[in-house]
Amino acid sequence: MGSEAQIEPAETVASPLAARLEGEPTPSSKAKKKLVRRSDRDYSQAARRSFQAAFLLLNIWLGSIFYFWVRQFEPGGASTSMRRPAGVEGWLPIAGLMNLRYVFLERHVPRLHPAGMFLLVSFLAISFLFHKAFCSWLCPVGTISEYLWRAGRKLFGRNFHFPRWLDLALRSLKYLLLSFFVFAVMSMGAGEISAFMSSPYGLIADVRMLNFFRHLGETAAIVLAILGVASLFVQNFWCRYLCPYGALLGLTALASPTGIRRNAESCIDCAKCAKACPSALPVDKLVTIKSAECTGCLECVAVCPANETLSIALAKLPGMVPQPRPVPVWAMAAGIAILFFGIVGFAKTSGCWDSPVPNAIYQELVPHADEVQHAGPAD
């Protein structure tokens, strides 16, 4: 926050004494608070969009390498010296969850698809410390979804909201999907997980994921088109109602030591924060926003005109004096980067990143990836 603040009246209202002297009726409500306008420049959205763009480009780069790596094992494909990019396992969240359970059961890192587990751990850590920030800062699907509803707002002049009862019902779907996957994974023992990962299906689950988009069927194309159109009209349609990954990160964020805090004393009740919130949270009515739907996007902080009124800050503990200090945007951005690169770097330097699968096995399995069947949970 800047050291200089401009003081402006939020609304001019005659004092009760002046009203009586001038013979005017006494206002029934008290005068609104004066606006102490922010003089600092908000960098939260510039920082967030930089992270979104960087992570989207990273995924496109990894996907391109993975595509050419897969093509070399298919008929007509040219041989390449490129190695399989283990980072694509970030698109295998169920495999990551299975391996995380394996670690808890066996106390050592599994050999197959370990990168997916470490990426999941990094996203959970980011969500715990910075309130589900993965969804609004890093997730490529979240980034695309955000730009779709922004495009919809420009095209149609607004976004649409479901009635509260329908919104609550639809939001429960992602938790139902998460419950299904968690139950399936938690019911597996270490031996079952190991057997699944070393099965033909488990070995090339990432290849099947790539083929899903390469050989998109009519039904899948229609479903994706419906989700895309729905995202134009409803903010973050997929993320809000259907994404089980987001549901897991949201539940993790409920235990976060940070949250959006509103200073009720300096708040002028303009409700700009609530209107800006993509998750439709009543930011203007709460002191601390602790919701599984908050993605830590800081949109509310960016639009707030009042000085030192909205910020992401550490939670206030009972008896804590003074109030917890806000977390600067640069510290949040640095924290997200440190957690992501730190955990990924640890996995790489400790030799727990790549899957030690010989190319000869991929040469045998990849050409027939779409024919491989499985008998258990899979991505």
Buried (B, 14 or more C-beta within 10 A) or exposed (E): EEEEBEEEEBEEBBEBEEBEEEEEEEEEEEBBBBBBBBEEEBBBBEBBBEBBEEBBEBBEEBBEBBEEBBBBBEEEBEEEEEEBBBBBBBBBBBBBBBBBBBBEBBEEBBBBBBBBBBBBBBBBBBBBBBBBBBBBBBBBBBBBBBBBBBEBBEEEEEBEEBEEEEBEEBBEBBBEBBEEBBEBBEEBEBEBBBBBBBBBBBBBBBBBBBBEEEEEEEEEEEEEEEBBEBBBBBBBBBBBBBBBBBBBBBBBBBEBEBBBBBBEEBBBEBEBBBEBBBBBBEBBEBEEBBBBBBBBBBBBBBBBBBBBBBBBBBEBEEEEEEEBEBBBBEEBBEBBBEBBEEBBEBBBEEEBBBBEBEBEEBEBBBBEBEEBEEEBBBB
